[in-house]
Amino acid sequence: MKIGIDCRMLGDKFTGIGVYLENLVKKLNEIDSKNQYVLFENNQNPIKLELKKNFKIKTVNCPIYSFKEQFLFPFYLYKENCNLVHFPHFNAPLLYLKKNILTIHDLTLHMFPGKKYSKLHHKAAYLISFIGNCIKAKKIICVSQNTLQDLTSKYSFLKKKSEKILLGSNFPEIKESKQKKNYILYYGNWKSHKNIETLVKGFDILKEDYNFSGKLLLTGKPSREYTAPLNQIRKSKFKKDIIKLGHVSKTDLVKYIQEAKLVVIPSYYEGFGLQILESLANKTNVIASNTSSLPEVGKDACLYFDPNDPQELSLRANQILTDPKKADKLVKKYHKFKLDFSYLKMTKKTLEIYLSTIKQSNGLSK
């Protein structure tokens, strides 16, 4: 069989989707020597993986969310004549009508569109792309039970072809906990649903009411469209202890996670709480919002708080920071469920969907 995969978003640059794609391709390369794969890349984001002979890389140079994506990319796809194409995001070209499957990571833009997608024409384009591609996909993979529920409760007609396949941890579990430094870490982007301003408020309370002597480290670039976090930092009495790291390399990020006393995930909404698995694998405690997929992923290895309540955030943080026995007990609970989240397991299930989708309905494609 010849299977195409849209890899234009592969790699760390595209955060969660990029990590998902990279691990999917790596594991397919390990387990499947029989089927042929065509990986579509942009030259601005080349695939830097060592792959076996049954993998072919095709450069298309069709940027994400662009005119070329919708009108030129289908030309390359039809030319390769794949039995199936896997699009890892809702932004598939609407003009590609052959067999394809879609991965939906979340419905964030439905709930938190931001300034750009609040504009009528952008919102219309997004919904047309999202709904249109869901309709024409033969199968839809959802990365969590929460995403599956969000999708099928909003679009009930998609229930029969939607399926949950959980992601894995991108970082191998370390054996020994690293020496901790006196800081709390947030890592991710600065979009509105990430709720960084509540984290800053909670940090202020932690300093003021609980006498926390450490710092708050924030990775990622501040957003021009969403200025609430920066405004809240400027208001903070403790802004000198709030360190904006900007973009950090994967190597540096692992070090920051391992040396943090605590990772905080204050998001209003997450399709999959990848940071939870990454942090726990590095033996760092996590507190997270009690919303969306986060409790599904963190189970009882994390403490949770209302994302609208900075007071509760600070209380949960203080419980971890001042009680080493409790902190250690929580991290160890990761062992009970870590095997539920495996990129190898994810890839095997995805490959099963590839092959069953190719064979369904009108039989084998030529």
N, C-alpha and C positions, 0 to 999 in steps of 0.2 A: 504494500500500500504506500501511496505517496501522500504525506501529511505536511501541510504548510503551517507555520507558526509565525504570527505577527510579532517580531522581536524588536520593533522600533523603540520600545520603552525598556528594553533589558538593561539592567545595571543599577547602581546606587543612585544615579542622577534622578531616577523616577521613583525613588523611595519604595513604598510597599509593592506596587505593581512590578517595578524593576527587579526587586528581590525575588518575588514570586516567579517571574519569568526565568531569571538566572538559575534558580534552583530546579525548576521544571526541566530546562534544557540539560543541565548537568546530570540529573538523574536519568532522563531519557537516554542520554549518551552512555550511561553505565549499564542500563538494563535492556536496551533494545538495539540489536544489530540487524534485525530482519527488515523492518520498515524503512522507507526512505523519507528523509525530512528536508524541507526547504525552509530556511530561516530568513525572514525578510528583515533587513536592517536599513538604517539611514547612515550615510557616511559620517555625519556629525556624531554618531553614537555607534561606533563599530563594535561587533561582537569579538571579545578577546578571550575566547575559550578554546581549548584544545579538543577537537571533536573527531569522531571516527569517520570513516569514509562514507557512511550512509547519511551524513549530514552535509548539506549544501547551503552556502550563504549567498543570498541574493540581495544586492544593494539597490534600493528603490528611491531613496531621497525624497520621501513624501512626509514632511513634518507633521507632527501630531496636531490635530484640530485645524487642518489647513484645507484649502481648495484642492491641492494636489492629493491629499489623503482621500478625498471623496471622488475625484474624477480621473486621477492618473494611477493611483494605487490599484484599482480594479483591473487595469490593463495588465499590470505585472502578474497579478493573481491569476487571471484567466490564461495568460501565456504559460504559466507553470503547470496548469491543468492538474491540480492536486485532487485527490479523492476527498479530502477534507481540509478545511483551514480553521485553525484555532485563533480567535481574537481574544486577547487577555483583558480587554476593556470594552466599554460600550461604544467606543469610537471606531467601529468598523465602517468600511465604505458601504453606503446604502445600495450602491449599484452592483455589489458583488452578490449574486443570487444563487451560486452553487452551494453545496453542502458546507455548513460551517457550524461551529459551536462558539459560545461566548462565555467569558468569565465576568461575573459581576462581583465586585469587591465590597461595594456599599452603595447606599442611596444618599450620600452626603449632600449632593447638589440639589436633591429634592427638598431637603430639610434646611440646609445652610448654603444657599446659593451665592452668598457674598455679593459685593457691589456689581461685579461684572455680570453674573448670571441672573441678577435681579432685573436687568434691562430686558424689555420685552422680546427683542429680536434674538438676543443670546439665549434667553430661556426657551423660546420656541425652537431654536436650532438644537439645543440640548435635548429637549423632550422628543423631537422628531427622530434624532439619532438614537436615543436610548430606547424608545418604544419600538421604532422601526427595526432596529437590529435585534431586539429581543424577539419580535414576532418572526423574523425570518431565520433565526437560529434554530437548528434542529435540537440542540440541547443547551441548557444554561447551567453553568457551574457557579455555585455560591460558596464563598470562603468561610462562612459561619452559619450556624442555625439562625442567628439574629438577622443576617442579610437575607437568608432564604425567607424568613417570616416577613421582613419588610417588603421584599419584592412581591411575594405571592398574596400578601394582604392588600397591597395597592393594585396589583394586576392579577386578579385571581385566575384569569385565563392562561397564565403561564405556569400554573402548578404542576401540570402533568409532565412538563419537560424540564423542570428545575430540580437540581440535586445539590446537596451539601457535600463539599469535599474540604476538609480542614487543612490549613497550612501547617508548616512546621517551624521550628526554631532555626534561625539563620546562623546562630553561633553554637559551637560545640560546648558541652557542659565542662566547666573547669573542675578539677578535683579539690583544690584547696582555695578557700576564700582569700582574696588579696587584701593587703593592708589598706584599711579604709582611711580616707581623708575627710575632713570636716566640711562636707558640702552635700547639698541636695541637687539632683540633676533632672532637668527636663530635656528630652531630645526629640526633635521632630520639626515640622514646619510651623509657620505663624498664622495659619488661616483661622477664620473666625470660630469654627467649631472646636478648635484646639483649646480655647478658653484659658489662655495664658494669663490674662488679667486676674482671674480668680486665684490662680497659683500665686501671683505676686501679692495679692491681698492676704492670702493664707500665710505666706512667708513673713509678712509684716507682723501678723498676729503671733506667729511662732517665735519671732524675735522679741516682741513686746511682752507677751504674756507668759511664755515658756522659757525665756532667756536662752534661746538657741544662739550659740556663738559662731556658727558656721556661715557659709555662703550659699547662694543659689546660682547654679550654672545653667545657662540656656544655650542650646545649640540652635542652628538654623538662622536664616536671614529674616529680619523684620519685614513685614509686608507694607507696601505703600497704600494698598487698598484698605487694609485693616490696621488702624493705628491704636486701638484700645490698649494693647499690651505695653507699647512704648509710653503712652500717656500715663498708664498706671505706674510704670517704673519711675517716671519723672516725679510723680507725687509721693513715692515711697520715702519714708524717713531713713530707710536702710538701702538706698539705691547704690551706695558704694560697695555693698556686699552682693549686689546682683551683677553677675558677670555674663556679658553677651559674647559667646565664643564664635558666632557665625558658623559657616560651613566647616565641618571637621572631617578628616579622612576616616575611613573605616577602622584603621589601626588605632587612631587616636580615640575614636568613639568607644571601642572596646575597652581601652584603658580607663576612660572617664566612667564608664558603667561599672567596671570592676572596683574602682576606688571610691565610688559614691557610697555614702551611708544609706541613701534612699533615692529611688527613681519615682517621680510623680507623674501620673497621667491624668490631667484634669479635664479631658475632652468631654464635650457634650455628646459626641457621636463618633464611633469607630466601627468600621466594617469587620475588623479583626485586630485584636490587641497584640500585635507582633512584639511591641516593646516589653510586654509582660514576660513572654517566653525568653526573649533575649536577656533581660535583666536577671530573671531567676536562674537561667543557665549559667550566668556569671556570678551567682551567689550574692546578688544584691536585692534587697527588699524593695517591694513595690506597694504604693498606695495608688488607687485608681478610682475614677468616677464609677458610681453604681448604675451606669447606663449602658445601653446598646450591647455590644458583644463582650465588653470588658469582664464582667463577672463570669461569662461563659468560658473565657480563656483562662482567667486567673484563679477560678474556683476558690478554694479556701486557703490558698497560699498568699493571698493579698488581703489588705484592709481596704474598705471602700468608703466613699463619702459622696454626699450630694454635691454635684458640680456647681450648684448655685450657692453653696454655703462655705465660704472661706474659713469660718470658725471650725466647722467639722473637719475640713482639710487639715488645718493646723493641729487639731486634736489627734487625728489618726497619725500624722507625721510624728508628733511627740511620743505617741505610744511605741512607735518603732525605735525612735532615737534614744529613748531613755530606758528601754527594757531589752537588753541584749538577748536574754533567754527567749523572750517572745519572738524577737526578730529572727533568731536562729531556727526556732520551731516552725515559723511560717515558711521560710525558704526551703526547709527540708520537705515540706508537703508537695513541692514540685515533683519529687520522685514518684509520687503516686499516680500522676497523670501525664507525665512528660511523653510517654509512648503514644498517647492519643494524637500528638502533634508531631508528625514526621513527614518530611519532604519526600522520602522514599515511598511511604504509604500513599501520600497525595499523588505522586507520579504514577504509581501502579494503577490507582483508581482512574486517573485521567486517561491513561493509555487504554484501559478497558472501555471507557466512553468513546474514545477515538474509533476503536475497532467495531464496537457495536453500532455506532452511528453510521459508519461507512456501509455496514451490511444491512441496515434496516430499510424499510419501505421498498424501494425498487431494486433491491439486491445490490450486488457489487457494482461500483462505478467503473467505467472503463478508463 
